[in-house]
């Protein structure tokens, strides 16, 4: 199991470098690079979403996932966790951007949390390594995450490095569960799962750019129910 730890290391190193040397990067680049990452996120999301096979199942997954997320107040709980991480880290390191409002900070923090932890590349990369032993997809993802972490750490600081923890957790769980999940998954189920993940990553792009505040964390349960709903829809309505 190599990929998850390479990916986590990329986030940690990128965050540290961005925090330490961010003041040497031109202001215009600091302001514009998040928009570039937002655009890249939209492109990745679209490339995943077009794989959809059963559109009703994908839409139903999003709706039911959002309902579940709202009922358990998932986004609010993640915000509290993120705020706790920020408070812990800033006891030892001064915030690099004290002018940023708490709400703006949380918006960006949760956006990159989604981008790091539930991107299609990370999910399928972890599952692929669990099945085949090939970590190449996660290593490719590590390059993007390194630069993303570095740029966002300029304004968010070292708390960005803590996102390596939930990312490793998600990828390790997927790695060890791959042998159980993949034999049960049909190509249609995998395609619809990818489409749901793609829509979340696409929405992440808007949030990173600061244009639309999608309740992304509340949509995370959609990923859990996407495959079962796709299978059920194909069985009963297909």
Secondary structure, 3 states (H helix, E strand, C coil): CCHHHHHHHHHHHHHHHHHHHHHHCCHHHHHHHHHHHHHHHHHHHHHHHCCCCCHHHHHHHHHHHHHHHHHCCHHHHHHHHHHHHHHHHHCCCCCCCCCCCHHHHHHHHHHHHHHHHCCHHHHHHHHHHHHHCCCHHHHHHHHHHHHHHHHHHHHHHHHHHHHHHHHHHHHHHHHHHHHHHHHHCCHHHHHHHHHHHHHHHHHHHHHHHCCCCCCHHHHCHHHHHHHHHHHHHHHHCC
